[in-house]
Amino acid sequence: MTASQQARPQHHRARICVALDTKDAHAAAALAKRLAEADATDFVKVGMELFYAAGLEGYAKVAQAGLPVFLDLKLHDIPNTVAEGLRSLLRFSPPPAIVNVHASGGAAMLRAAAEAVSGRAKLVAVTVLTALGEDDLSVIGLAGPPRTAVLRLARLAKACGLHGVVCSPQEVADIRAALGEDFLTIVPGIRPAGAGLDDQKRAATPEAAQAAGADILVIGRPITKAADPVAAAREIRAALEAANSQAID
């Protein structure tokens, strides 16, 4: 067992966030309602695809289901623009539970973002997208393995007052060991055993990500494209609970 796993409480179960990546606000809202009524997820995610297609109206339809919303817009601009953008997003009713920015926007932007949010939501920073591998980073001038860049950006985010980061499953244990139990890790790139990787390059099963110390698992297509999305979400949650029980035993 790693030091990071030892630091996690034995009752830790990673929470599930279903990514509602569709342009159809009615379909997204209907699925959010079904998931909420079945208690099959802990969060839902509204990302660029849905928000740019349906805007505030689409966000509101999803939020009416009553689940906490991760508004995944990955703001990245000059400090004032990002700060004012976040203030606008937090005027939504109900406001999102989690919002995010790109860590690569730099320290001044991250500090401005943290000041703008000021405890009204969890603010996390995207480190390195899970669709990028070492070769991709080299092309844009970032030498070395993704985990090096991820840990550097995570340290910067914490120093600037953010609550956590978005990272791949492969970096969770390093972040947990370096930055502590209370630093939030939101983890996409989750694929149940036997599922295709789609466009993900740094991925893991839900159980492996949980064992590494992930707090929130962002899961889209394995749930939303399933014949029965509610059953798929429940199956993943049951697998996480079983893995957690085995770890405690």
Phi, psi and omega per residue, in radians:
M1 nan 2.377 -3.112
T2 -1.393 2.868 3.107
A3 -1.061 -0.633 -3.134
S4 -1.164 -0.658 3.120
Q5 -1.221 -0.633 3.103
Q6 -1.093 -0.534 -3.105
A7 -1.295 -0.366 -3.115
R8 -1.356 2.481 3.057
P9 -1.100 2.561 -3.066
Q10 -1.117 -0.403 -3.126
H11 -1.522 0.137 -3.070
H12 -1.076 2.192 2.931
R13 -2.211 2.220 3.099
A14 -1.087 2.427 3.103
R15 -1.535 2.682 -3.087
I16 -1.830 2.375 3.039
C17 -2.160 1.999 -3.121
V18 -1.496 2.158 -3.126
A19 -1.448 1.971 -3.119
L20 -1.575 1.173 -3.052
D21 -1.541 1.537 3.139
T22 -2.675 2.739 3.054
K23 -1.519 -0.165 -3.041
D24 -1.608 1.756 -3.090
A25 -1.131 -0.612 3.138
H26 -1.145 -0.750 3.114
A27 -1.145 -0.719 3.129
A28 -1.096 -0.771 -3.128
A29 -1.159 -0.676 3.128
A30 -1.129 -0.715 3.119
L31 -1.196 -0.705 3.097
A32 -1.035 -0.708 3.125
K33 -1.131 -0.772 3.128
R34 -1.081 -0.763 -3.138
L35 -1.125 -0.697 3.135
A36 -1.156 -0.800 -3.113
E37 -1.123 -0.537 -3.138
A38 -1.572 -0.036 -3.066
D39 0.886 0.847 -3.036
A40 -1.772 -0.106 3.124
T41 -2.599 2.899 -3.124
D42 -1.792 -0.511 3.140
F43 -2.492 2.862 2.861
V44 -2.199 2.661 -3.136
K45 -1.962 2.253 2.960
V46 -1.863 2.030 -3.095
G47 -1.933 -2.885 -3.052
M48 -1.062 -0.731 -3.057
E49 -1.019 -0.854 -3.127
L50 -1.299 -0.766 -3.041
F51 -1.178 -0.708 3.141
Y52 -1.261 -0.425 3.106
A53 -1.446 -0.667 -2.972
A54 -2.134 -0.157 3.040
G55 1.048 -2.606 -3.102
L56 -1.074 -0.635 3.135
E57 -1.072 -0.753 3.113
G58 -1.141 -0.750 3.080
Y59 -1.003 -0.820 -3.082
A60 -1.100 -0.689 3.118
K61 -1.032 -0.771 3.131
V62 -1.177 -0.774 -3.086
A63 -1.100 -0.471 -3.137
Q64 -1.095 -0.324 3.095
A65 -1.155 -0.349 3.083
G66 1.661 -0.033 3.110
L67 -1.480 2.554 3.032
P68 -1.048 2.430 -3.077
V69 -1.904 2.275 2.951
F70 -1.656 1.917 3.139
L71 -1.592 1.786 -2.928
D72 -1.746 1.395 -3.114
L73 -1.908 -0.134 2.991
K74 0.896 1.011 -3.113
L75 -1.082 2.447 -3.098
H76 -2.744 1.779 -3.101
D77 -2.873 -2.929 3.098
I78 -1.152 2.734 -3.012
P79 -0.937 -0.805 -3.084
N80 -1.135 -0.717 -3.129
T81 -1.107 -0.758 3.123
V82 -1.148 -0.754 3.141
A83 -1.066 -0.791 -3.121
E84 -1.220 -0.612 3.062
G85 -1.060 -0.759 3.115
L86 -1.135 -0.706 3.108
R87 -1.056 -0.665 3.095
S88 -1.136 -0.767 -3.124
L89 -1.118 -0.593 -3.090
L90 -1.393 -0.038 3.019
R91 -1.476 -0.136 3.113
F92 -1.084 2.657 3.125
S93 -2.214 2.021 -0.101
P94 -1.280 2.690 3.132
P95 -1.257 2.747 3.073
P96 -1.121 2.630 3.088
A97 -1.389 -0.533 -3.101
I98 -2.398 2.381 3.020
V99 -2.276 2.850 -3.100
N100 -2.513 2.800 3.086
V101 -2.376 2.952 3.040
H102 -1.531 2.220 3.113
A103 -1.066 -0.506 -3.113
S104 -1.218 -0.057 3.026
G105 -1.189 -0.262 3.050
G106 1.714 2.935 -3.013
A107 -1.100 -0.764 -3.106
A108 -1.095 -0.722 3.120
M109 -1.143 -0.748 -3.133
L110 -1.111 -0.720 3.121
R111 -1.148 -0.711 3.116
A112 -1.122 -0.677 3.114
A113 -1.122 -0.784 -3.134
A114 -1.089 -0.698 3.117
E115 -1.149 -0.692 -3.121
A116 -1.151 -0.696 -3.120
V117 -1.315 -0.771 2.992
S118 0.761 0.919 3.034
G119 1.413 -0.020 -3.102
R120 -1.428 -0.237 3.074
A121 -2.754 2.936 2.981
K122 -1.402 2.257 3.122
L123 -1.935 2.128 -3.134
V124 -2.182 2.756 -3.116
A125 -1.989 2.314 3.024
V126 -1.288 2.260 -3.131
T127 -1.613 -1.519 3.094
V128 -2.161 2.176 -3.087
L129 -0.978 2.509 -3.085
T130 -1.231 -0.191 3.080
A131 -1.461 -0.061 -3.091
L132 -1.812 2.379 3.021
G133 -1.956 -3.038 -3.077
E134 -1.072 -0.687 3.130
D135 -1.112 -0.678 3.121
D136 -1.122 -0.705 3.137
L137 -1.155 -0.650 3.127
S138 -1.057 -0.690 -3.125
V139 -1.078 -0.605 -3.124
I140 -1.691 0.229 2.993
G141 1.573 0.281 3.098
L142 -1.904 1.730 -3.093
A143 -1.358 2.625 3.070
G144 1.716 3.036 -3.097
P145 -1.214 2.684 3.128
P146 -0.955 -0.653 -3.065
R147 -1.069 -0.526 3.103
T148 -1.133 -0.830 3.120
A149 -1.142 -0.718 -3.126
V150 -1.065 -0.823 -3.109
L151 -1.154 -0.676 3.103
R152 -1.078 -0.784 -3.136
L153 -1.222 -0.600 3.099
A154 -1.144 -0.732 3.092
R155 -1.062 -0.729 3.119
L156 -1.099 -0.782 3.141
A157 -1.033 -0.789 -3.138
K158 -1.136 -0.722 -3.137
A159 -1.095 -0.474 -3.114
C160 -1.604 0.061 3.018
G161 1.658 0.238 3.115
L162 -1.409 2.787 -3.085
H163 -1.424 -0.379 -3.094
G164 3.078 -2.856 -3.088
V165 -2.436 2.843 2.905
V166 -1.768 2.206 -3.097
C167 -2.567 2.944 3.090
S168 -1.408 2.878 3.108
P169 -1.030 -0.456 -3.045
Q170 -1.270 -0.293 -3.116
E171 -1.858 -0.063 -3.027
V172 -1.043 -0.837 -3.070
A173 -1.079 -0.694 3.114
D174 -1.114 -0.746 3.138
I175 -1.153 -0.743 3.140
R176 -1.071 -0.756 -3.123
A177 -1.175 -0.674 -3.044
A178 -1.455 -0.585 -2.945
L179 -2.060 -0.039 2.967
G180 1.682 2.918 -3.031
E181 -1.190 -0.525 -3.028
D182 -1.493 -0.100 -3.133
F183 -1.474 2.069 -2.977
L184 -1.238 2.329 3.046
T185 -2.066 2.061 3.087
I186 -1.882 2.170 -2.851
V187 -2.205 1.860 2.942
P188 -1.491 -2.943 -3.103
G189 1.258 0.543 -3.115
I190 -1.712 2.167 3.137
R191 -2.384 2.054 3.065
P192 -1.003 2.717 3.141
A193 -0.922 2.281 3.120
G194 1.578 -0.187 3.135
A195 -1.424 2.660 3.094
G196 -1.251 2.719 -3.120
L197 -1.416 -0.282 -3.052
D198 0.942 -2.176 -3.112
D199 -1.757 0.311 -3.138
Q200 -1.561 2.407 3.082
K201 -1.913 -0.487 -3.136
R202 -2.077 1.585 -2.982
A203 -2.222 2.955 3.075
A204 -2.818 2.899 3.054
T205 -1.287 2.792 3.079
P206 -0.995 -0.718 -3.115
E207 -1.126 -0.713 -3.138
A208 -1.169 -0.720 3.120
A209 -1.122 -0.711 3.091
Q210 -1.096 -0.768 -3.133
A211 -1.077 -0.548 3.118
A212 -1.307 -0.278 3.105
G213 1.956 0.247 -3.142
A214 -1.084 2.469 3.118
D215 -1.565 -0.840 -3.087
I216 -2.276 2.222 3.116
L217 -1.770 2.110 3.100
V218 -1.597 2.046 -3.047
I219 -2.258 2.144 -3.122
G220 -1.915 -1.613 -2.984
R221 -0.978 -0.660 3.106
P222 -1.036 -0.378 3.076
I223 -1.777 -0.926 -2.993
T224 -1.212 -0.458 3.130
K225 -1.680 0.040 3.107
A226 -1.256 2.712 3.103
A227 -1.028 -0.625 3.084
D228 -2.288 1.617 -3.076
P229 -1.012 -0.661 3.138
V230 -1.118 -0.787 3.114
A231 -1.097 -0.678 3.130
A232 -1.116 -0.743 3.108
A233 -1.126 -0.739 3.117
R234 -1.108 -0.665 -3.138
E235 -1.122 -0.719 3.111
I236 -1.153 -0.756 3.127
R237 -1.082 -0.733 3.128
A238 -1.095 -0.680 3.119
A239 -1.145 -0.667 3.103
L240 -1.158 -0.741 3.139
E241 -1.150 -0.675 3.116
A242 -1.155 -0.739 3.120
A243 -1.124 -0.647 3.115
N244 -1.155 -0.736 3.122
S245 -1.088 -0.735 3.113
Q246 -1.108 -0.676 3.126
A247 -1.124 -0.669 3.136
I248 -1.191 -0.715 3.138
D249 -1.141 nan nan
